[in-house]
């Protein structure tokens, strides 16, 4: 029931890699999967199509 806002200029910094502590195949898979779910569920289609490819190909 919460409203989601999109702001492309916001940066969020995380310390470490949460529970995995490294960039394992596990953390990369679930990180990408979760990002795709968030894009699909919360962004208008025009934003999702514009930014999802950038996220998939240029994110670590």
N, C-alpha and C positions, 0 to 999 in steps of 0.2 A: 503494500500500500504506500510505499514511499515514492516520491517523485525523483527521477534521475535527471541531472543536468549534465550537459557535455560542454567542456571548455578545453580546447586544444592546447592552451598555453600553460596549463597546470602541470607541475612536475611533482612526483611523489618519490621520495627516497626511502629505500628499505635497507636495513642493516643485515648483511649476509643473505642467505637464501632460505630463510625460514627453518623448516624442520629438516631439510636435506643437506644444508651446509655446503653444497657444491653444485656445479652445473652438470648433474648427472642426466642420463637419458630420461630417467623418471621425472626430474624437475622440469626439463625442457618440454617433455610431452604434456604434462599436466598444466604447465604454465601457458602453453599455446592453446590447449584445449579450453582452459578456463577463460582466456581472453576471447576466444571465438564465441563461447557461450554468452559472455557479457555483451559483446558486439551484437549478437543476434537478438538477445532479449531486450536490450535497452536503447539501442540507437535507432534513429530513423533510417530507413533503408538507404537514402542518399549518402548519409554520413558513413554508414557501415561499409558500403561499397567503395567509398573514397579512401577510407583509412585502413581497412582490413588487409589489403595487399601490402601496404607499407609496413604494417605490424608483422606480417608473416615473413617478409623477405629482408627487412632491415633491423629487426630486433635481435638481440643476442639470445 
